[in-house]
């Protein structure tokens, strides 16, 4: 322990006891299973255990922040071909989260929207759901709305702005709204 001013200077390493700063002009290397511990109680630890890389936070939430105005945080990984691609970005300029790759929600894991999870989209292992459990209506806005079979080869329902609403049976139109009423086939 040093109580006075101390300055250790080399071309790669500087310690200044007055300011409390340590400057390193090269890489800092830690061997496997050796941790970089930060905080009085080693509250955050960064290390490699020979198989995986870890950032462990103890005692508090872990915050990852970008402090640069109008900048974001990119999450990148292998693109499946040995290159690196962004998967998603927390965009501080657009003030939104942007996804560059598909997301997958496994059985019984939903995508929830609204402060009270009012709109839920999920698959329970047997069936798929779009469920509105909040107040108000479920509104789908489109100039041309179509419901097709799972293969995408047959229309089952069509709703066209300023035009017809059509119902199909086995890809054959059976019901159509018209400007004067309805047309039924069969």
C-alpha positions as CSV (number, residue, x, y, z in Angstrom):
1,X,0.0,0.0,0.0
2,X,1.3,3.4,-0.9
3,X,0.3,6.5,1.0
4,X,2.0,9.3,-1.0
5,X,2.3,10.1,-4.6
6,X,3.7,7.3,-6.7
7,X,4.3,7.2,-10.4
8,X,5.5,4.1,-12.2
9,X,6.2,4.7,-15.8
10,X,7.4,2.3,-18.5
11,X,6.6,2.4,-22.2
12,X,3.7,0.0,-21.6
13,X,2.4,0.6,-18.1
14,X,1.7,3.7,-16.0
15,X,0.4,3.9,-12.4
16,X,-0.5,7.3,-10.9
17,X,-1.4,7.0,-7.2
18,X,-2.5,10.7,-7.1
19,X,-5.3,10.2,-9.7
20,X,-5.9,6.5,-9.0
21,X,-5.4,5.8,-12.7
22,X,-3.6,2.8,-14.3
23,X,-2.8,3.0,-18.0
24,X,-1.8,0.1,-20.1
25,X,-0.4,0.6,-23.6
26,X,-0.9,-3.0,-24.7
27,X,-3.2,-6.0,-24.4
28,X,-4.1,-7.3,-21.0
29,X,-4.1,-11.1,-20.9
30,X,-5.7,-13.4,-18.4
31,X,-5.3,-17.2,-18.6
32,X,-8.3,-19.6,-18.6
33,X,-10.4,-19.5,-15.5
34,X,-8.8,-16.3,-14.3
35,X,-11.3,-13.5,-13.8
36,X,-11.3,-9.8,-14.2
37,X,-13.1,-8.7,-11.1
38,X,-14.5,-5.2,-10.8
39,X,-16.1,-3.6,-7.7
40,X,-15.4,-3.8,-4.0
41,X,-17.2,-7.1,-3.7
42,X,-16.1,-8.4,-7.1
43,X,-19.6,-7.5,-8.3
44,X,-18.9,-8.0,-12.0
45,X,-16.6,-10.7,-13.3
46,X,-15.4,-11.4,-16.9
47,X,-13.7,-14.7,-17.7
48,X,-13.2,-17.7,-20.0
49,X,-13.5,-21.2,-18.5
50,X,-11.9,-23.1,-21.5
51,X,-15.3,-23.8,-23.0
52,X,-17.4,-20.6,-22.7
53,X,-17.1,-16.9,-22.2
54,X,-18.9,-15.2,-19.3
55,X,-19.8,-11.8,-18.0
56,X,-21.3,-12.4,-14.5
57,X,-23.0,-9.8,-12.5
58,X,-23.5,-10.2,-8.7
59,X,-25.7,-8.3,-6.3
60,X,-27.3,-6.0,-8.9
61,X,-28.9,-5.8,-12.4
62,X,-26.5,-5.9,-15.3
63,X,-26.8,-2.7,-17.5
64,X,-25.2,-2.6,-20.9
65,X,-25.2,1.0,-22.1
66,X,-24.1,3.1,-25.1
67,X,-23.4,6.6,-23.9
68,X,-22.8,8.1,-27.3
69,X,-25.6,10.3,-28.6
70,X,-27.7,8.7,-31.3
71,X,-25.7,5.5,-31.3
72,X,-26.8,2.0,-30.5
73,X,-25.7,-1.4,-29.3
74,X,-25.2,-4.2,-31.9
75,X,-25.5,-7.9,-31.1
76,X,-23.4,-9.9,-33.6
77,X,-22.7,-13.6,-34.1
78,X,-21.6,-16.1,-36.7
79,X,-23.8,-15.9,-39.8
80,X,-23.7,-19.7,-40.5
81,X,-21.0,-19.4,-43.0
82,X,-18.0,-18.4,-40.9
83,X,-18.6,-14.6,-41.1
84,X,-20.1,-12.2,-38.6
85,X,-23.5,-10.6,-39.0
86,X,-25.7,-8.4,-36.8
87,X,-28.7,-10.2,-35.3
88,X,-30.3,-7.2,-33.6
89,X,-29.6,-3.6,-32.6
90,X,-30.8,-1.4,-29.9
91,X,-30.9,1.8,-32.0
92,X,-30.5,5.0,-30.0
93,X,-31.0,7.1,-33.1
94,X,-34.3,5.6,-34.2
95,X,-35.3,4.8,-30.6
96,X,-36.3,1.2,-31.4
97,X,-35.0,-2.3,-31.4
98,X,-34.2,-3.6,-34.9
99,X,-34.0,-7.3,-35.8
100,X,-31.9,-8.4,-38.7
101,X,-32.5,-12.1,-38.3
102,X,-35.6,-14.2,-37.5
103,X,-36.6,-14.8,-33.9
104,X,-37.9,-18.1,-32.8
105,X,-40.3,-18.6,-29.9
106,X,-40.5,-22.2,-28.7
107,X,-43.7,-23.9,-27.5
108,X,-45.5,-22.0,-24.8
109,X,-43.2,-19.0,-25.2
110,X,-45.2,-16.1,-26.4
111,X,-44.6,-12.7,-27.9
112,X,-46.6,-10.2,-25.7
113,X,-47.6,-6.7,-26.6
114,X,-49.0,-4.0,-24.4
115,X,-48.4,-3.0,-20.8
116,X,-50.6,-5.8,-19.5
117,X,-49.6,-8.3,-22.3
118,X,-53.0,-7.6,-23.9
119,X,-52.0,-9.1,-27.3
120,X,-50.3,-12.5,-27.3
121,X,-49.0,-14.6,-30.1
122,X,-47.8,-18.1,-29.2
123,X,-47.9,-21.9,-30.0
124,X,-48.8,-24.3,-27.2
125,X,-47.2,-27.4,-28.9
126,X,-50.5,-28.3,-30.6
127,X,-52.1,-25.1,-31.8
128,X,-51.1,-21.5,-32.7
129,X,-52.8,-18.5,-31.2
130,X,-53.2,-14.8,-31.8
131,X,-55.1,-13.8,-28.6
132,X,-56.4,-10.4,-27.6
133,X,-57.0,-10.5,-23.8
134,X,-57.2,-6.8,-23.2
135,X,-59.8,-4.2,-23.6
136,X,-60.9,-3.0,-27.0
137,X,-61.0,-4.8,-30.3
138,X,-58.5,-6.8,-32.3
139,X,-58.2,-4.7,-35.5
140,X,-56.3,-5.9,-38.6
141,X,-55.7,-3.1,-41.1
142,X,-55.1,-3.9,-44.8
143,X,-56.2,-2.8,-48.3
144,X,-56.4,-6.5,-49.3
145,X,-56.8,-9.1,-46.6
146,X,-56.5,-12.8,-47.5
147,X,-56.5,-16.0,-45.5
148,X,-54.9,-18.9,-47.3
149,X,-54.3,-22.6,-46.5
150,X,-51.1,-23.5,-44.7
151,X,-49.3,-24.3,-48.0
152,X,-50.3,-20.9,-49.5
153,X,-51.9,-22.5,-52.5
154,X,-55.6,-21.8,-51.9
155,X,-57.4,-18.6,-50.8
156,X,-60.1,-19.3,-48.2
157,X,-61.2,-15.7,-47.4
158,X,-60.5,-12.4,-49.2
159,X,-61.6,-8.9,-48.2
160,X,-60.8,-6.1,-50.7
161,X,-61.0,-2.4,-49.8
162,X,-63.9,-0.8,-51.7
163,X,-64.7,-4.2,-53.1
164,X,-65.8,-7.7,-52.4
165,X,-65.5,-10.0,-49.4
166,X,-65.1,-13.6,-50.8
167,X,-65.5,-17.0,-49.1
168,X,-64.1,-20.1,-50.7
169,X,-64.7,-23.8,-50.4
170,X,-61.8,-26.0,-51.6
171,X,-60.4,-23.0,-53.7
172,X,-63.8,-22.4,-55.3
173,X,-65.6,-19.1,-54.6
174,X,-69.0,-19.8,-53.0
175,X,-69.9,-16.4,-51.5
176,X,-69.2,-12.9,-52.7
177,X,-70.4,-9.5,-51.6
178,X,-71.2,-7.1,-54.5
179,X,-72.3,-3.5,-54.9
180,X,-75.9,-4.6,-54.9
181,X,-75.8,-7.4,-52.3
182,X,-74.3,-10.8,-52.4
183,X,-73.7,-13.5,-54.9
184,X,-73.9,-17.2,-53.8
185,X,-72.7,-20.1,-55.8
186,X,-74.3,-23.5,-55.0
